[in-house]
Amino acid sequence: MELRDIEIPGAGPAGSTAINAIADRVEVRNRGDRLFVGTGMTEIDPFTVPDSPDAWRALAAEWAGTSGVLSQRYAELMQGAVAHLGTETHTLAWTLGILTLATRLDGEALPDAAPVVAALSAVAERLDGAPCDHTDHPYLTDFDDEDLDWDVRPEDTALRAVGAGPPLDDPGRWRCPRNVAGFARAAAEAVSPGAFDDVPVRAPASVGQGLEFLADVVYDYPHGDPYENLVDRARELLEAARDDTPELPGLVFANCALLWYAVSERVDSVEVLDEIIAAHEAAARRCLESPACDHDAHPDLSDFESYRRNAELILTPGGRRAYRWQQRSLGGLPLEAWICRDNAGVESELALDELRKARAGLTAEEG
């Protein structure tokens, strides 16, 4: 069994007294006002360069396995990787570590990303002008534009780069300064979408499950209370409309997917319909404040499965950036057509027509 270090917040030198109770089995190291406790296994200190393959593997496991982007441990792992970028040792591995940690953001921007982006940008600027005779580099060729994911997990490649895994395929291309610069830009884009426009972006990890709760109702096999699902989605849309958030078009599409169910005989609650109507009214008002568009085409919302994944992508900054990369590589509607406020407003107005008819039918029956 792999044992992990524990941290005792607020423990200073005096904290070692309590630890001495387990004597030889424990190794204590104090850094500032915090005490790190080793358990005989390699200590995972993200601010120290691992000194063995096992130590690298332990660190990479933390990069991939830590949760809670607002947690102290996540911040330590990110800060440790960023600090090592300035040493110019194992730069590829530290960059891939940041890229791995960015997965936990699930398409959102890292809070206070500026120092991370600055460090990665400095790496990219320093390395990008190096002489190179390669026709391409893995930061582009080892990314699957259809699946929007790396062919090999970044943490595994990091281990291979430091000799803690199988040898790299074509190490010259991987270690090429321009490839490292490309991964630095990709990592910067992952923590702060919009930082760089010339690198691929991984789809948020939740894409594929993010609208799973809609599918239960869309396909008429709801688990739990479908009214609750309808109202929750409507309230999300109403909030986005009131706050004028970038997610508004995607939430319009999500609510449109539920429309057939909402206006069917399965819903016999005027109160539920009123919540959905209020949300679409707010969305239509907000979206139609935007100028009329000149797009040649917009998403076809007639088949949920055909647009489900893209609707998920446009709900987050990283997802929108991933979609843009995919569209450039493989074609399809431009991102601007998906996030078009004019179109979203029209879709909400069309939904309102059906919702109001359904409400009128219910009130007539009740009358």
Secondary structure by P-SEA (a helix, b strand, c coil): cbbbbbbbcccccccccccccccccbbbbbcccbbbbbccccccccccccccaaaaaaaaaaaacccccccaaaaaaaaaaaaacccccaaaaaaaaaaaaaccccccccccaaaaaaaaaaaaaacccccccccccccccccccccccccccaaaaaaaaaccccccccccccccaaaaaaaaaaaaaaacccccccccccccccccccaaaaaaaaaccccccaaaaaaaaaaaaaaaaaacccaaaaaaaaaaaacccccccccccaaaaaaaaaaaaaaaaaaacccccccccccccccccccaaaaaaaccaaaaaaaaaaaaacccccccccccaaaaaaaaaaaaaaaaaaaaaaaaaac
